[in-house]
Amino acid sequence: MAPPTRVDALKELHKDLRLHFELHRSQIETIWNSFDKKKREECLSSTSKTGEILKHDHDTSVGGGFVCLITPEWNLEDIAHGGPEYMLNILRHRATKSLTEQLWEGANGQRGGEQALSQITVDLLQGKEKLTTTIPDYPVIFTSIMKGSLRSVRAEEWDRDKLYTSFQDGDHYGETFKYDPQTFERFRPSFPLCKGESILWRKFRMIKFLTYMVRRILAEGQAVDSRELPHDSPDDIASLTATLSTLSTDDKSIPKDEILPYLVASTSDQASWLESCVDSVYNDPAVLTGAFNAWFDSRPGLVPEVNGNKWPLHTSKYFSPAFFGAVHEAVKESAIWELISALTELLQSTTDKDHRKMIAYDLSDICFLEYRRSQRNLTRHVQTGAASECFYRTSEVLDDAGNARVAMRYSPEELTIFRPQLHYLLRLCHQKTTPSDAIDWPNRLGSLHSSAPELQQKLRVSEFEALLSLASITGVIKDLSSIIDLPVGSESHPKGFRSRLQKAEAQLNEIGEKVDLRKYIWPISNLTDPTVAKAALQGLEDAAQPIMGRTIREVYSDLVSETLANLEARYEKINGLAKKDTASDQQWASSSSQATSPSSRVPQSQRRSKEKTRPSSAPTLTAPPERAADAEAAAETPPSVPDVFQVSRSTWEVFNNILNRSEAHGPVNWDDFKSAMAELGFAIHPRFGSVYRFIPPQSMNTTRPLTVHDPHKSKIEGRKKSHLRRRLQKVYEWEIENFHTR
């Protein structure tokens, strides 16, 4: 995607303004009319990055005296101190007239061709007209130029080269051309470039100001929008910090023969967590809004070029692609982990050499695919966040998705001593960093944050979550490689799930490019309304139906099912051929033997069904089965008689907080949770980094352990608390009724 020019940004801003005024006109007018002078001042000041606004139309104290020459009507005296109708007239005019019409027509009704406007210009020069009567663009700029105050330093060069700017509606709007009579007639209306540039700049500023003003008006007028959008709170960040070190099993604390059961548990838990995240995206407007914000704020166009230039991105053009990207990425990650979990369980369930070899190949390919996905995701978030100074954008080179390629300014080694956090982040983002190379960097990052918490606070929640994803898959790859051979699949010649995924993504990306959901998701805070969020998601799925014939979640659910079914079909084919060869070799002996018991002649299909420990149909994302939180939970039958505990009041309050679905109870202190588990007789073993394993006492009905991530800064809350509640209920069948105070 080539970088947009200022003209591109002007066109997009104007589309935004027209759309939003059309959707919210009555609301905007009602709210603005209700504002007093002070509130209008606040709204007007919010349209300027520095908060500096012209006091009156001839105020030369702002912008070196040039602002009053370009947009004199945008001032406190007329907009804030005058009546509300002044600004509404400007807004109606700019939002309902084309860019070319605004050249010839003013908000107060002046209109006409060049001759009529020349008279307006004369009146302006003679002081008979005031600039703030919101006259057309051309007379304002021409008057400023005629007064000798507004002139580009390149004006002589442009005049010498006979360069002109076209203001013709359509593709040629804003286009620069060299003058000749034929071209001039074809591109009319046109002006010399020195005037054209100033007119474009005036238009850009006015429409940008009005767009910001509309956002502020709507935010002030809606209770739901007057609140801040979801931001990264210290508690959110703290709850994720600990997971940076959750990489691999510690070979000293877990015997090798227990690694696979542990992996079944951990991958199952990760898949379950991601399923709940997708459900939250679809059902919780706050989660959807946060995911959308994170994806919107991390798009490659925000990365500056080598010379420091950034794209003019103050438009909603990027809203719909970002909304699609946030939803799509959440569903895709969940599907990949669903498949990893299913294959890990399948690996544990079979001892057949050929079967395990086939599972290992598919599992390896999918794990390495997820490693690259999570690595790209981390890069996306840090290149616009904590490591923004370390990346630059090359617009001439595009990546596979058609975005401008982003590259590192520095090699990680250059930052080792002076900027260790950036060093670790760049190491993890580097394409040459393999899973085995990446094992240690999150652990180092976690240790650094423990010794320097202020560095941790500089990372956004989206960056922490991306680090967690990368750490999780890196640990799985390391643990798997310690018990089986993991062949590395070809990225250039994809097969199986990787191939099917690429085809599906190519089709789905068409949706992100074409779908327009701006009527739902602008302003962004609209998404906090459950009705609007539901409508936006439905609009996305409606766009997917003609292309895919199903919803996005169903696409990935089918990919998981097809991959598992394909694996079983390949195995059964090989297994069937082997059985056929064996039967052929023993045909004479079998046919002549009369001693064979009838009960031993079990049909092959029945034997195969007995050997299989997993249903032929794979779990789906739309209606997922309940998964075990640990390997032991999947292997053992839940206790028929739940444990009952006599506990202290403080311990009862901890479990009441966790097991009660009401959020009114607030967060749970991490130390309080550990103390409560210890009171029940659990042995607490720190494993690595911030991961703890809780092993129940022998007096309990089950010996199933529980692995929990330390939230580092002491609070378990929100979705983390909900997930812990579900795990305790699944593994131990605990409800608050199981706990009684002494």
WOGIGI-V917258 format. One line per field, one symbol per residue. phi: phi as a letter, one per 40 degrees, with the letter a starting at -180 (. if undefined). psi: psi as a letter, one per 20 degrees, with the letter a starting at -180 (. if undefined). burial: 1 if it has 16 or more other C-alpha atoms within 10 Angstrom, else 0. A space follows every 50 residues. Layout:
BEGIN
phi: ???
psi: ???
burial: ???
END
This chain:
BEGIN
phi: .ccccccdcccccccdcccccccbdcccccccccccdccccccccccbcc gcbdcacbcccbgggcccccbcccbcdccccccccdcccccdcccbbccc cccbbbcchcahccccccccccccccgcbbdccfcccdcccccccccgcb accbdccccccfcbbcbcdhcccgccaccadcccccbccbbddccdcccc ccccccccdcccccdccccccbdccccccdbccdcdcccbdccccccacc dccbddcbccdccdccccccccccccccdcdcbbdcccccccdccccbcd cccccdcgcbccbcbcdcccdccdcccccccccccccccdcccccccccb bcccccccccccccccccccccccccccddcccbbcbcccbabbccbbcc cgcccbbccbcdccbdccbcccdcccdcccccccdcccdccccccccccc cbdcccccccdcccccccccccccccccccccbacbccccccbcbfcdcc cccccdcccccccbcbbcccbbcdcdcccdccccccccccccccdccbga ccccdccccccccccccccccccccccccccccccbcccccccbcccdcc ccddccccccccbbcccccbccbcccbccbcccccbcdccbccbbcbccc cdcccccccccccccgcbcccccccccccchccbbccafbbbbbbccccc cabccbbbcccgbgbbagccccccdccccccbfcbcccbbcc
psi: oqpqrhgghgggghggggghhghkghgggggghiqagghhgggghiiphi ipqphrhkojipkkihgihgmhimrgggggharhhghhggggghiiqrhg hhhiprhjiprrahghhhhggghghijhqphjjlrrgghgghghghijho pqijgggghhjlpqppkpqbhipjpprppqgghghhjqqqqqhhggghgg gggggghgghghggggghhhipghiiqqrproqhhgghiighihjmfrqo hhhoqhiigghggggghghghgghghgghhghiohggggggggghhijqh iipqrhjiqqqnklrjhigghhgggggghggggggghggggghghhhhiq ipggghggghggggghghghghghghgggghhijdhkhijqqpnhipqah jjqpqprphqqhhijgghmhghggghghiphiorghhighghghgghghh hmhhhhiiprhhhghhgggghghgggggggiiirpnqprphhmqrcgggh ghgghhghhhghhhqojhihjpqhihiiohgggghghhhghhhhghgijr rghhghghggghgghgghggghgghghghggghghjgghhhipjipphii mpqhhggghhhpjpqhpqqrhhmqqpqqhrhhhhhqpqphoqqpporrgh gghghhggipipiiiarppghhgghghhhijppoopfqdkpqpopqrhir iqjprppqppjgkjporchghhghghghhggikprhiipqq.
burial: 00100110111111111111100000011001001000011011111000 00111111100000011111111111011100010111011111111011 11111110001000001101100110000111111111111111100001 10000001000011111100001111101000010010111111111111 11111111111111111111100010001000001111111111111110 00000000111111111111111111111011011111111111111111 11111000011110111111111111111111111111111111111000 00001111111111111111111111111111111111111111100000 00111111000100000001111111111100011001111111111110 00000110111111111111111111111100000100100000001100 10011001101100111111111111111001111110011111000100 11111111111111101100100000000000000000000000000000 00000000000000000111100000111111110001000000101000 11111111100000001101011111110111010011111111111001 010111101111111110011111111101111110001000
END
